[in-house]
Structure formats: structure tokens, C-alpha cells
Amino acid sequence: MAGRAVYADRCSSCHDADGSGTGNGPRLNQGRLSRAYPDLADAAVVVAGGRGRMPGFGGILSAGDVSAVLRYVNEVL
């Protein structure tokens, strides 16, 4: 699954389609992810294991899918 598809399927309901975070999740667009997690490996730990109200997706997404969605958020949103 490509990063855009993973984001649309698993992330956009909380972080919104454009990453603006007006839903339940924090804002991810405009470089906020890379500022919060300069090393995307740290962000991958959060995506896989969850944090706060965010569920973990480690049992649902492959490591490649997690990497792809983080690249999408970091490079596109």
C-alpha cells in the first residue's frame, strides 16, 4: 500500500485529509511531523506502538507501510 493510500485509509479520519488536524489528532502538515520527529524512526515507533489516544498500527501495517505513510506526510502534506 502506498503512503497516500495508507494515510487515507488509516490516518485521515483523525488527522484530516490535508493533515490539518481538525479532527481528533494533532496537525501533521506544513512540516510539523519532521519538526516533532527529526528522525522518522522515532515517528515510526509512535505509529507502530501508539501514543495517548492514537492506537498502535504495528499489528495492522507492515514496516514498509509505516515508512511509506511517514514519507508521504513528511514530503507531501
All heavy atoms as a GROMACS GRO file, in nm:
protein
  546
    1MET      N    1   0.085  -0.117   0.000
    1MET     CA    2   0.000   0.000   0.000
    1MET      C    3   0.090   0.124   0.000
    1MET      O    4   0.180   0.134   0.081
    1MET     CB    5  -0.085  -0.003   0.127
    1MET     CG    6  -0.218   0.063   0.112
    1MET     SD    7  -0.313   0.068   0.267
    1MET     CE    8  -0.400  -0.086   0.264
    2ALA      N    9   0.067   0.215  -0.089
    2ALA     CA   10   0.148   0.337  -0.096
    2ALA      C   11   0.113   0.430   0.021
    2ALA      O   12   0.006   0.421   0.079
    2ALA     CB   13   0.123   0.407  -0.229
    3GLY      N   14   0.204   0.522   0.051
    3GLY     CA   15   0.186   0.613   0.163
    3GLY      C   16   0.056   0.692   0.158
    3GLY      O   17  -0.013   0.707   0.260
    4ARG      N   18   0.020   0.740   0.042
    4ARG     CA   19  -0.105   0.817   0.028
    4ARG      C   20  -0.225   0.730   0.063
    4ARG      O   21  -0.316   0.773   0.132
    4ARG     CB   22  -0.119   0.872  -0.113
    4ARG     CG   23  -0.247   0.952  -0.137
    4ARG     CD   24  -0.262   0.995  -0.280
    4ARG     NE   25  -0.150   1.067  -0.332
    4ARG     CZ   26  -0.139   1.200  -0.337
    4ARG    NH1   27  -0.238   1.275  -0.296
    4ARG    NH2   28  -0.032   1.258  -0.386
    5ALA      N   29  -0.225   0.607   0.016
    5ALA     CA   30  -0.337   0.516   0.042
    5ALA      C   31  -0.344   0.479   0.190
    5ALA      O   32  -0.453   0.473   0.248
    5ALA     CB   33  -0.325   0.391  -0.044
    6VAL      N   34  -0.229   0.453   0.251
    6VAL     CA   35  -0.226   0.422   0.394
    6VAL      C   36  -0.280   0.541   0.473
    6VAL      O   37  -0.362   0.525   0.563
    6VAL     CB   38  -0.083   0.387   0.442
    6VAL    CG1   39  -0.078   0.374   0.594
    6VAL    CG2   40  -0.035   0.259   0.376
    7TYR      N   41  -0.235   0.661   0.438
    7TYR     CA   42  -0.280   0.780   0.509
    7TYR      C   43  -0.432   0.796   0.495
    7TYR      O   44  -0.502   0.820   0.593
    7TYR     CB   45  -0.209   0.905   0.457
    7TYR     CG   46  -0.244   1.027   0.538
    7TYR    CD1   47  -0.174   1.058   0.654
    7TYR    CD2   48  -0.350   1.109   0.501
    7TYR    CE1   49  -0.208   1.167   0.731
    7TYR    CE2   50  -0.386   1.218   0.578
    7TYR     CZ   51  -0.315   1.246   0.693
    7TYR     OH   52  -0.351   1.354   0.770
    8ALA      N   53  -0.482   0.783   0.374
    8ALA     CA   54  -0.626   0.798   0.350
    8ALA      C   55  -0.705   0.694   0.428
    8ALA      O   56  -0.811   0.724   0.485
    8ALA     CB   57  -0.657   0.787   0.202
    9ASP      N   58  -0.654   0.572   0.435
    9ASP     CA   59  -0.726   0.462   0.499
    9ASP      C   60  -0.715   0.464   0.651
    9ASP      O   61  -0.812   0.435   0.720
    9ASP     CB   62  -0.672   0.330   0.445
    9ASP     CG   63  -0.752   0.210   0.493
    9ASP    OD1   64  -0.876   0.214   0.485
    9ASP    OD2   65  -0.688   0.113   0.539
   10ARG      N   66  -0.599   0.499   0.703
   10ARG     CA   67  -0.574   0.482   0.846
   10ARG      C   68  -0.556   0.611   0.926
   10ARG      O   69  -0.571   0.608   1.048
   10ARG     CB   70  -0.448   0.396   0.867
   10ARG     CG   71  -0.458   0.258   0.808
   10ARG     CD   72  -0.556   0.175   0.885
   10ARG     NE   73  -0.567   0.043   0.824
   10ARG     CZ   74  -0.642  -0.052   0.871
   10ARG    NH1   75  -0.712  -0.033   0.981
   10ARG    NH2   76  -0.648  -0.166   0.811
   11CYS      N   77  -0.522   0.720   0.861
   11CYS     CA   78  -0.482   0.841   0.935
   11CYS      C   79  -0.576   0.959   0.918
   11CYS      O   80  -0.592   1.040   1.009
   11CYS     CB   81  -0.342   0.885   0.891
   11CYS     SG   82  -0.219   0.755   0.893
   12SER      N   83  -0.635   0.971   0.801
   12SER     CA   84  -0.709   1.093   0.768
   12SER      C   85  -0.834   1.114   0.855
   12SER      O   86  -0.875   1.228   0.875
   12SER     CB   87  -0.747   1.096   0.621
   12SER     OG   88  -0.837   0.992   0.590
   13SER      N   89  -0.890   1.008   0.909
   13SER     CA   90  -1.011   1.027   0.990
   13SER      C   91  -0.981   1.108   1.116
   13SER      O   92  -1.069   1.178   1.166
   13SER     CB   93  -1.074   0.893   1.025
   13SER     OG   94  -0.988   0.816   1.106
   14CYS      N   95  -0.861   1.102   1.166
   14CYS     CA   96  -0.824   1.181   1.285
   14CYS      C   97  -0.739   1.303   1.251
   14CYS      O   98  -0.750   1.407   1.315
   14CYS     CB   99  -0.748   1.094   1.384
   14CYS     SG  100  -0.851   0.968   1.461
   15HIS      N  101  -0.652   1.289   1.152
   15HIS     CA  102  -0.559   1.397   1.118
   15HIS      C  103  -0.606   1.479   0.998
   15HIS      O  104  -0.538   1.574   0.961
   15HIS     CB  105  -0.419   1.341   1.091
   15HIS     CG  106  -0.358   1.274   1.210
   15HIS    ND1  107  -0.308   1.342   1.317
   15HIS    CD2  108  -0.342   1.142   1.239
   15HIS    CE1  109  -0.261   1.257   1.406
   15HIS    NE2  110  -0.280   1.134   1.361
   16ASP      N  111  -0.719   1.445   0.941
   16ASP     CA  112  -0.779   1.509   0.823
   16ASP      C  113  -0.700   1.478   0.696
   16ASP      O  114  -0.582   1.448   0.701
   16ASP     CB  115  -0.793   1.660   0.841
   16ASP     CG  116  -0.891   1.692   0.951
   16ASP    OD1  117  -1.001   1.632   0.950
   16ASP    OD2  118  -0.859   1.775   1.038
   17ALA      N  119  -0.768   1.486   0.585
   17ALA     CA  120  -0.708   1.451   0.455
   17ALA      C  121  -0.587   1.537   0.423
   17ALA      O  122  -0.493   1.490   0.360
   17ALA     CB  123  -0.813   1.463   0.345
   18ASP      N  124  -0.589   1.662   0.467
   18ASP     CA  125  -0.476   1.751   0.438
   18ASP      C  126  -0.377   1.762   0.554
   18ASP      O  127  -0.285   1.843   0.550
   18ASP     CB  128  -0.528   1.890   0.401
   18ASP     CG  129  -0.601   1.960   0.516
   18ASP    OD1  130  -0.623   1.897   0.622
   18ASP    OD2  131  -0.638   2.077   0.497
   19GLY      N  132  -0.397   1.683   0.658
   19GLY     CA  133  -0.306   1.684   0.772
   19GLY      C  134  -0.326   1.800   0.867
   19GLY      O  135  -0.245   1.823   0.956
   20SER      N  136  -0.436   1.875   0.851
   20SER     CA  137  -0.458   1.995   0.932
   20SER      C  138  -0.495   1.965   1.076
   20SER      O  139  -0.490   2.054   1.161
   20SER     CB  140  -0.564   2.084   0.868
   20SER     OG  141  -0.687   2.016   0.861
   21GLY      N  142  -0.533   1.842   1.105
   21GLY     CA  143  -0.558   1.802   1.242
   21GLY      C  144  -0.679   1.864   1.307
   21GLY      O  145  -0.681   1.883   1.428
   22THR      N  146  -0.782   1.894   1.229
   22THR     CA  147  -0.902   1.950   1.291
   22THR      C  148  -0.992   1.840   1.347
   22THR      O  149  -1.090   1.870   1.413
   22THR     CB  150  -0.983   2.036   1.191
   22THR    OG1  151  -1.018   1.957   1.079
   22THR    CG2  152  -0.905   2.157   1.147
   23GLY      N  153  -0.955   1.715   1.324
   23GLY     CA  154  -1.029   1.603   1.381
   23GLY      C  155  -0.978   1.575   1.521
   23GLY      O  156  -0.948   1.666   1.597
   24ASN      N  157  -0.964   1.449   1.556
   24ASN     CA  158  -0.919   1.410   1.690
   24ASN      C  159  -0.768   1.413   1.706
   24ASN      O  160  -0.718   1.415   1.817
   24ASN     CB  161  -0.967   1.268   1.722
   24ASN     CG  162  -1.117   1.261   1.731
   24ASN    OD1  163  -1.180   1.349   1.786
   24ASN    ND2  164  -1.174   1.156   1.676
   25GLY      N  165  -0.694   1.410   1.596
   25GLY     CA  166  -0.549   1.400   1.604
   25GLY      C  167  -0.481   1.534   1.582
   25GLY      O  168  -0.540   1.628   1.531
   26PRO      N  169  -0.354   1.542   1.620
   26PRO     CA  170  -0.280   1.667   1.602
   26PRO      C  171  -0.248   1.695   1.456
   26PRO      O  172  -0.252   1.606   1.372
   26PRO     CB  173  -0.153   1.646   1.683
   26PRO     CG  174  -0.136   1.499   1.688
   26PRO     CD  175  -0.274   1.440   1.686
   27ARG      N  176  -0.214   1.818   1.430
   27ARG     CA  177  -0.176   1.862   1.295
   27ARG      C  178  -0.045   1.795   1.254
   27ARG      O  179   0.048   1.786   1.333
   27ARG     CB  180  -0.159   2.013   1.299
   27ARG     CG  181  -0.129   2.073   1.169
   27ARG     CD  182  -0.115   2.222   1.187
   27ARG     NE  183  -0.142   2.284   1.060
   27ARG     CZ  184  -0.162   2.411   1.044
   27ARG    NH1  185  -0.158   2.492   1.147
   27ARG    NH2  186  -0.185   2.459   0.925
   28LEU      N  187  -0.041   1.748   1.131
   28LEU     CA  188   0.078   1.682   1.078
   28LEU      C  189   0.137   1.756   0.959
   28LEU      O  190   0.250   1.729   0.920
   28LEU     CB  191   0.045   1.539   1.035
   28LEU     CG  192  -0.002   1.444   1.144
   28LEU    CD1  193  -0.038   1.310   1.082
   28LEU    CD2  194   0.102   1.428   1.252
   29ASN      N  195   0.062   1.846   0.900
   29ASN     CA  196   0.108   1.909   0.775
   29ASN      C  197   0.205   2.025   0.801
   29ASN      O  198   0.237   2.056   0.915
   29ASN     CB  199  -0.011   1.954   0.690
   29ASN     CG  200  -0.095   2.061   0.756
   29ASN    OD1  201  -0.072   2.102   0.868
   29ASN    ND2  202  -0.196   2.107   0.685
   30GLN      N  203   0.251   2.085   0.694
   30GLN     CA  204   0.341   2.201   0.697
   30GLN      C  205   0.469   2.175   0.777
   30GLN      O  206   0.518   2.261   0.848
   30GLN     CB  207   0.267   2.324   0.750
   30GLN     CG  208   0.150   2.361   0.662
   30GLN     CD  209   0.070   2.478   0.715
   30GLN    OE1  210   0.078   2.513   0.832
   30GLN    NE2  211  -0.007   2.539   0.626
   31GLY      N  212   0.520   2.055   0.766
   31GLY     CA  213   0.648   2.021   0.828
   31GLY      C  214   0.643   1.992   0.976
   31GLY      O  215   0.747   1.974   1.039
   32ARG      N  216   0.525   1.986   1.033
   32ARG     CA  217   0.516   1.963   1.178
   32ARG      C  218   0.569   1.827   1.219
   32ARG      O  219   0.630   1.812   1.325
   32ARG     CB  220   0.373   1.981   1.224
   32ARG     CG  221   0.330   2.126   1.216
   32ARG     CD  222   0.195   2.145   1.275
   32ARG     NE  223   0.206   2.133   1.419
   32ARG     CZ  224   0.160   2.222   1.504
   32ARG    NH1  225   0.101   2.330   1.459
   32ARG    NH2  226   0.173   2.205   1.634
   33LEU      N  227   0.547   1.726   1.135
   33LEU     CA  228   0.597   1.592   1.168
   33LEU      C  229   0.749   1.593   1.175
   33LEU      O  230   0.808   1.544   1.271
   33LEU     CB  231   0.549   1.488   1.067
   33LEU     CG  232   0.601   1.346   1.091
   33LEU    CD1  233   0.539   1.287   1.217
   33LEU    CD2  234   0.574   1.259   0.972
   34SER      N  235   0.815   1.651   1.077
   34SER     CA  236   0.962   1.649   1.075
   34SER      C  237   1.021   1.734   1.186
   34SER      O  238   1.130   1.705   1.235
   34SER     CB  239   1.016   1.692   0.939
   34SER     OG  240   0.977   1.823   0.909
   35ARG      N  241   0.951   1.839   1.228
   35ARG     CA  242   1.000   1.918   1.341
   35ARG      C  243   0.984   1.841   1.473
   35ARG      O  244   1.070   1.846   1.559
   35ARG     CB  245   0.929   2.053   1.349
   35ARG     CG  246   0.975   2.148   1.240
   35ARG     CD  247   0.929   2.291   1.265
   35ARG     NE  248   0.784   2.308   1.268
   35ARG     CZ  249   0.707   2.322   1.161
   35ARG    NH1  250   0.760   2.318   1.040
   35ARG    NH2  251   0.576   2.339   1.174
   36ALA      N  252   0.871   1.772   1.488
   36ALA     CA  253   0.848   1.694   1.609
   36ALA      C  254   0.936   1.570   1.615
   36ALA      O  255   0.979   1.528   1.722
   36ALA     CB  256   0.701   1.655   1.619
   37TYR      N  257   0.962   1.512   1.498
   37TYR     CA  258   1.042   1.389   1.488
   37TYR      C  259   1.145   1.404   1.378
   37TYR      O  260   1.124   1.356   1.266
   37TYR     CB  261   0.952   1.268   1.458
   37TYR     CG  262   0.852   1.240   1.567
   37TYR    CD1  263   0.721   1.286   1.558
   37TYR    CD2  264   0.889   1.169   1.680
   37TYR    CE1  265   0.629   1.262   1.659
   37TYR    CE2  266   0.797   1.144   1.782
   37TYR     CZ  267   0.668   1.191   1.770
   37TYR     OH  268   0.578   1.166   1.871
   38PRO      N  269   1.257   1.472   1.406
   38PRO     CA  270   1.360   1.488   1.303
   38PRO      C  271   1.411   1.354   1.248
   38PRO      O  272   1.447   1.344   1.133
   38PRO     CB  273   1.472   1.564   1.375
   38PRO     CG  274   1.408   1.626   1.494
   38PRO     CD  275   1.292   1.539   1.530
   39ASP      N  276   1.409   1.252   1.333
   39ASP     CA  277   1.445   1.117   1.291
   39ASP      C  278   1.313   1.041   1.276
   39ASP      O  279   1.246   1.011   1.375
   39ASP     CB  280   1.534   1.050   1.395
   39ASP     CG  281   1.580   0.912   1.355
   39ASP    OD1  282   1.527   0.856   1.256
   39ASP    OD2  283   1.668   0.859   1.423
   40LEU      N  284   1.275   1.012   1.151
   40LEU     CA  285   1.146   0.946   1.128
   40LEU      C  286   1.137   0.807   1.191
   40LEU      O  287   1.028   0.755   1.208
   40LEU     CB  288   1.115   0.941   0.979
   40LEU     CG  289   1.080   1.075   0.915
   40LEU    CD1  290   1.044   1.057   0.768
   40LEU    CD2  291   0.967   1.144   0.988
   41ALA      N  292   1.249   0.749   1.230
   41ALA     CA  293   1.245   0.622   1.301
   41ALA      C  294   1.172   0.639   1.434
   41ALA      O  295   1.102   0.548   1.480
   41ALA     CB  296   1.386   0.567   1.323
   42ASP      N  297   1.186   0.757   1.497
   42ASP     CA  298   1.115   0.784   1.621
   42ASP      C  299   0.964   0.795   1.596
   42ASP      O  300   0.883   0.749   1.676
   42ASP     CB  301   1.167   0.912   1.686
   42ASP     CG  302   1.312   0.899   1.731
   42ASP    OD1  303   1.356   0.787   1.763
   42ASP    OD2  304   1.382   1.003   1.734
   43ALA      N  305   0.927   0.856   1.485
   43ALA     CA  306   0.785   0.866   1.449
   43ALA      C  307   0.730   0.727   1.418
   43ALA      O  308   0.614   0.698   1.451
   43ALA     CB  309   0.767   0.958   1.329
   44ALA      N  310   0.810   0.641   1.359
   44ALA     CA  311   0.765   0.505   1.328
   44ALA      C  312   0.732   0.428   1.454
   44ALA      O  313   0.637   0.348   1.455
   44ALA     CB  314   0.871   0.432   1.246
   45VAL      N  315   0.805   0.453   1.561
   45VAL     CA  316   0.776   0.388   1.689
   45VAL      C  317   0.638   0.430   1.739
   45VAL      O  318   0.561   0.347   1.788
   45VAL     CB  319   0.886   0.421   1.793
   45VAL    CG1  320   0.846   0.374   1.933
   45VAL    CG2  321   1.019   0.361   1.752
   46VAL      N  322   0.605   0.557   1.724
   46VAL     CA  323   0.474   0.607   1.766
   46VAL      C  324   0.363   0.546   1.680
   46VAL      O  325   0.262   0.501   1.732
   46VAL     CB  326   0.469   0.762   1.760
   46VAL    CG1  327   0.328   0.813   1.788
   46VAL    CG2  328   0.568   0.821   1.859
   47VAL      N  329   0.384   0.544   1.549
   47VAL     CA  330   0.282   0.488   1.460
   47VAL      C  331   0.261   0.339   1.491
   47VAL      O  332   0.148   0.292   1.500
   47VAL     CB  333   0.319   0.508   1.312
   47VAL    CG1  334   0.222   0.434   1.221
   47VAL    CG2  335   0.321   0.656   1.277
   48ALA      N  336   0.368   0.267   1.511
   48ALA     CA  337   0.356   0.124   1.536
   48ALA      C  338   0.298   0.094   1.674
   48ALA      O  339   0.213   0.006   1.687
   48ALA     CB  340   0.492   0.057   1.521
   49GLY      N  341   0.341   0.169   1.775
   49GLY     CA  342   0.301   0.137   1.911
   49GLY      C  343   0.187   0.219   1.968
   49GLY      O  344   0.129   0.182   2.069
   50GLY      N  345   0.157   0.331   1.903
   50GLY     CA  346   0.053   0.420   1.953
   50GLY      C  347   0.107   0.515   2.058
   50GLY      O  348   0.218   0.499   2.109
   51ARG      N  349   0.024   0.614   2.090
   51ARG     CA  350   0.064   0.713   2.192
   51ARG      C  351  -0.060   0.794   2.230
   51ARG      O  352  -0.130   0.845   2.143
   51ARG     CB  353   0.172   0.804   2.138
   51ARG     CG  354   0.219   0.907   2.236
   51ARG     CD  355   0.337   0.977   2.179
   51ARG     NE  356   0.353   1.104   2.246
   51ARG     CZ  357   0.434   1.199   2.207
   51ARG    NH1  358   0.506   1.182   2.099
   51ARG    NH2  359   0.443   1.310   2.273
   52GLY      N  360  -0.086   0.806   2.358
   52GLY     CA  361  -0.204   0.879   2.401
   52GLY      C  362  -0.330   0.817   2.344
   52GLY      O  363  -0.352   0.696   2.354
   53ARG      N  364  -0.410   0.899   2.275
   53ARG     CA  365  -0.534   0.849   2.215
   53ARG      C  366  -0.511   0.778   2.082
   53ARG      O  367  -0.602   0.716   2.028
   53ARG     CB  368  -0.632   0.964   2.193
   53ARG     CG  369  -0.682   1.023   2.322
   53ARG     CD  370  -0.785   1.130   2.300
   53ARG     NE  371  -0.729   1.238   2.219
   53ARG     CZ  372  -0.800   1.330   2.157
   53ARG    NH1  373  -0.931   1.328   2.164
   53ARG    NH2  374  -0.741   1.425   2.088
   54MET      N  375  -0.391   0.789   2.029
   54MET     CA  376  -0.362   0.726   1.899
   54MET      C  377  -0.337   0.577   1.918
   54MET      O  378  -0.249   0.538   1.996
   54MET     CB  379  -0.240   0.790   1.834
   54MET     CG  380  -0.207   0.728   1.700
   54MET     SD  381  -0.071   0.814   1.623
   54MET     CE  382  -0.008   0.685   1.520
   55PRO      N  383  -0.410   0.494   1.845
   55PRO     CA  384  -0.385   0.350   1.854
   55PRO      C  385  -0.256   0.312   1.782
   55PRO      O  386  -0.208   0.385   1.695
   55PRO     CB  387  -0.506   0.289   1.782
   55PRO     CG  388  -0.546   0.393   1.683
   55PRO     CD  389  -0.518   0.525   1.750
   56GLY      N  390  -0.201   0.201   1.820
   56GLY     CA  391  -0.084   0.148   1.750
   56GLY      C  392  -0.127   0.074   1.625
   56GLY      O  393  -0.228   0.005   1.624
   57PHE      N  394  -0.050   0.090   1.520
   57PHE     CA  395  -0.080   0.024   1.393
   57PHE      C  396   0.022  -0.083   1.357
   57PHE      O  397   0.021  -0.134   1.246
   57PHE     CB  398  -0.088   0.129   1.281
   57PHE     CG  399  -0.207   0.220   1.293
   57PHE    CD1  400  -0.197   0.342   1.356
   57PHE    CD2  401  -0.330   0.182   1.243
   57PHE    CE1  402  -0.306   0.424   1.369
   57PHE    CE2  403  -0.440   0.263   1.254
   57PHE     CZ  404  -0.429   0.386   1.318
   58GLY      N  405   0.107  -0.118   1.452
   58GLY     CA  406   0.211  -0.217   1.426
   58GLY      C  407   0.158  -0.353   1.387
   58GLY      O  408   0.219  -0.424   1.308
   59GLY      N  409   0.043  -0.391   1.441
   59GLY     CA  410  -0.016  -0.520   1.406
   59GLY      C  411  -0.100  -0.516   1.280
   59GLY      O  412  -0.146  -0.618   1.233
   60ILE      N  413  -0.119  -0.395   1.226
   60ILE     CA  414  -0.204  -0.377   1.109
   60ILE      C  415  -0.122  -0.342   0.986
   60ILE      O  416  -0.149  -0.393   0.877
   60ILE     CB  417  -0.307  -0.265   1.136
   60ILE    CG1  418  -0.396  -0.304   1.253
   60ILE    CG2  419  -0.389  -0.233   1.013
   60ILE    CD1  420  -0.481  -0.191   1.307
   61LEU      N  421  -0.024  -0.256   1.004
   61LEU     CA  422   0.059  -0.209   0.893
   61LEU      C  423   0.196  -0.275   0.896
   61LEU      O  424   0.253  -0.296   1.003
   61LEU     CB  425   0.078  -0.057   0.901
   61LEU     CG  426  -0.047   0.029   0.895
   61LEU    CD1  427  -0.010   0.175   0.917
   61LEU    CD2  428  -0.118   0.012   0.762
   62SER      N  429   0.248  -0.303   0.779
   62SER     CA  430   0.385  -0.354   0.770
   62SER      C  431   0.483  -0.240   0.798
   62SER      O  432   0.445  -0.121   0.792
   62SER     CB  433   0.410  -0.411   0.631
   62SER     OG  434   0.414  -0.304   0.536
   63ALA      N  435   0.605  -0.273   0.825
   63ALA     CA  436   0.709  -0.171   0.845
   63ALA      C  437   0.723  -0.085   0.720
   63ALA      O  438   0.744   0.036   0.728
   63ALA     CB  439   0.842  -0.237   0.880
   64GLY      N  440   0.706  -0.145   0.603
   64GLY     CA  441   0.712  -0.070   0.477
   64GLY      C  442   0.598   0.029   0.464
   64GLY      O  443   0.617   0.140   0.416
   65ASP      N  444   0.478  -0.011   0.508
   65ASP     CA  445   0.363   0.079   0.505
   65ASP      C  446   0.382   0.196   0.601
   65ASP      O  447   0.350   0.310   0.570
   65ASP     CB  448   0.233   0.006   0.539
   65ASP     CG  449   0.183  -0.082   0.427
   65ASP    OD1  450   0.225  -0.062   0.311
   65ASP    OD2  451   0.101  -0.171   0.456
   66VAL      N  452   0.435   0.168   0.720
   66VAL     CA  453   0.462   0.275   0.817
   66VAL      C  454   0.563   0.373   0.758
   66VAL      O  455   0.544   0.495   0.762
   66VAL     CB  456   0.512   0.217   0.951
   66VAL    CG1  457   0.562   0.328   1.043
   66VAL    CG2  458   0.403   0.136   1.019
   67SER      N  459   0.668   0.321   0.700
   67SER     CA  460   0.768   0.407   0.637
   67SER      C  461   0.709   0.489   0.524
   67SER      O  462   0.736   0.609   0.511
   67SER     CB  463   0.884   0.319   0.586
   67SER     OG  464   0.981   0.397   0.523
   68ALA      N  465   0.626   0.426   0.443
   68ALA     CA  466   0.564   0.495   0.329
   68ALA      C  467   0.472   0.607   0.375
   68ALA      O  468   0.473   0.717   0.318
   68ALA     CB  469   0.488   0.396   0.241
   69VAL      N  470   0.392   0.582   0.479
   69VAL     CA  471   0.300   0.686   0.525
   69VAL      C  472   0.376   0.801   0.589
   69VAL      O  473   0.341   0.917   0.572
   69VAL     CB  474   0.190   0.629   0.617
   69VAL    CG1  475   0.241   0.598   0.757
   69VAL    CG2  476   0.073   0.726   0.625
   70LEU      N  477   0.484   0.772   0.658
   70LEU     CA  478   0.564   0.879   0.716
   70LEU      C  479   0.632   0.962   0.608
   70LEU      O  480   0.639   1.085   0.620
   70LEU     CB  481   0.666   0.822   0.814
   70LEU     CG  482   0.605   0.766   0.942
   70LEU    CD1  483   0.712   0.696   1.025
   70LEU    CD2  484   0.537   0.875   1.022
   71ARG      N  485   0.680   0.898   0.504
   71ARG     CA  486   0.738   0.974   0.391
   71ARG      C  487   0.632   1.060   0.326
   71ARG      O  488   0.657   1.178   0.293
   71ARG     CB  489   0.800   0.879   0.289
   71ARG     CG  490   0.939   0.830   0.328
   71ARG     CD  491   1.013   0.764   0.212
   71ARG     NE  492   0.931   0.676   0.130
   71ARG     CZ  493   0.909   0.548   0.155
   71ARG    NH1  494   0.962   0.491   0.261
   71ARG    NH2  495   0.834   0.476   0.074
   72TYR      N  496   0.512   1.007   0.308
   72TYR     CA  497   0.402   1.084   0.249
   72TYR      C  498   0.371   1.208   0.332
   72TYR      O  499   0.362   1.318   0.281
   72TYR     CB  500   0.278   0.996   0.234
   72TYR     CG  501   0.156   1.074   0.194
   72TYR    CD1  502   0.141   1.119   0.063
   72TYR    CD2  503   0.056   1.106   0.285
   72TYR    CE1  504   0.030   1.193   0.025
   72TYR    CE2  505  -0.055   1.179   0.248
   72TYR     CZ  506  -0.067   1.222   0.118
   72TYR     OH  507  -0.177   1.296   0.080
   73VAL      N  508   0.355   1.189   0.461
   73VAL     CA  509   0.324   1.302   0.549
   73VAL      C  510   0.437   1.404   0.545
   73VAL      O  511   0.415   1.523   0.535
   73VAL     CB  512   0.297   1.254   0.693
   73VAL    CG1  513   0.291   1.371   0.790
   73VAL    CG2  514   0.170   1.172   0.699
   74ASN      N  515   0.559   1.356   0.552
   74ASN     CA  516   0.675   1.444   0.558
   74ASN      C  517   0.701   1.517   0.427
   74ASN      O  518   0.738   1.634   0.426
   74ASN     CB  519   0.798   1.362   0.598
   74ASN     CG  520   0.909   1.447   0.650
   74ASN    OD1  521   0.885   1.543   0.724
   74ASN    ND2  522   1.030   1.415   0.614
   75GLU      N  523   0.678   1.451   0.315
   75GLU     CA  524   0.714   1.508   0.184
   75GLU      C  525   0.599   1.572   0.111
   75GLU      O  526   0.620   1.658   0.024
   75GLU     CB  527   0.777   1.398   0.098
   75GLU     CG  528   0.906   1.345   0.155
   75GLU     CD  529   0.958   1.220   0.083
   75GLU    OE1  530   0.902   1.184  -0.022
   75GLU    OE2  531   1.054   1.160   0.135
   76VAL      N  532   0.474   1.532   0.140
   76VAL     CA  533   0.360   1.580   0.062
   76VAL      C  534   0.272   1.677   0.141
   76VAL      O  535   0.230   1.779   0.089
   76VAL     CB  536   0.276   1.461   0.008
   76VAL    CG1  537   0.154   1.511  -0.066
   76VAL    CG2  538   0.362   1.373  -0.082
   77LEU      N  539   0.241   1.641   0.265
   77LEU     CA  540   0.147   1.725   0.341
   77LEU      C  541   0.211   1.852   0.392
   77LEU      O  542   0.315   1.876   0.415
   77LEU     CB  543   0.089   1.646   0.458
   77LEU     CG  544  -0.001   1.530   0.421
   77LEU    CD1  545  -0.060   1.468   0.547
   77LEU    CD2  546  -0.112   1.572   0.330
   0.00000   0.00000   0.00000
